[in-house]
């Protein structure tokens, strides 16, 4: 019988050491993916020998290059509490792309505390027990008890934190200054790491209807967050778009394991989307990390090269956004000034089922008006410079 595309599955673990395949569990380490592309490409050397005729001999086969890509929906971990370390399987791809997994397993403070004096619409002065260390809460979710009636709308995000005054700058402008209680809720966070430490490798098992490929020294060669807005006319799930390079450690005929139903994916609607603290409309936002991998020449390896390693990342935020009047949102002036501005998206309703995308600082490129649809829109990029925690993904847990 013909092999079926839908009988595809992927299992992944963090690899303990370069060159060592760590076998993922077909039950505990498996996840659902979509739009898989898997390529085995030959590396050849041209044979230039004369043959005494017009005909040439075929190339010499030197080795193979394994590349691929797939999508993973931005499905939060769920559950009643922050999951154990390394338990959120999509987070393994983020860690392999230079994100740090940060588990805030107890709210800060454990009991909600009164705000300090001096809060305004874009800053929350935290209470007496808050840290005095600068930027310790940067990029994290924050709960302000009096900014909304519903629990999920009480969640916002921290752009930066000044320890001496215990002031948390927000990624949005509130309707009124907060004046009640605050709490940094429990959360699972992935914070971009800009240190010089090399990214870890992954070991993956990939099943394509009855054939399993074991991939060692898997390196993330591309990562993109694609967050489309779901409307009354069309809907689509937010997703991580992942590209990889790897080496085949083994392959064998084996039945594809089943993947349990994981529940609905929260859609980007009825949430928050702020750029430079201004609430903007639009149809999509994407974050492309511009990853580039290279392969060090090494004759000790079968293919003459060591595993692919990340050598460069250049992060860009793109969006298709409604166009506004100069008096409302002057993107031309924002581009001219080249100052830093936060980008903040939040969606989902329940504890453990909410997603935050927090980019504390980004600079505007020029934005171009787009006509031809029912509404005038703007398209253009924002650049993310090399700051600690320059991109953050949070999954808050709150009461």
Secondary structure as UniProt FT lines:
FT   TURN            5..6
FT   STRAND          8..14
FT   TURN            18..19
FT   TURN            26..28
FT   STRAND          30..31
FT   STRAND          34..45
FT   STRAND          60..73
FT   TURN            85..86
FT   HELIX           90..95
FT   TURN            96..98
FT   STRAND          99..104
FT   STRAND          108..114
FT   TURN            121..122
FT   STRAND          123..125
FT   TURN            128..129
FT   TURN            134..139
FT   STRAND          141..144
FT   TURN            145..146
FT   HELIX           152..154
FT   STRAND          155..162
FT   TURN            163..166
FT   STRAND          167..170
FT   STRAND          181..184
FT   STRAND          186..192
FT   STRAND          202..208
FT   TURN            209..210
FT   STRAND          211..229
FT   STRAND          239..253
FT   STRAND          272..275
FT   STRAND          277..279
FT   STRAND          282..288
FT   STRAND          292..297
FT   TURN            299..300
FT   TURN            302..303
FT   STRAND          305..312
FT   STRAND          315..322
FT   TURN            326..328
FT   HELIX           331..337
FT   STRAND          341..347
FT   TURN            351..352
FT   STRAND          355..364
FT   STRAND          368..370
FT   STRAND          377..384
FT   TURN            388..389
FT   STRAND          392..397
//
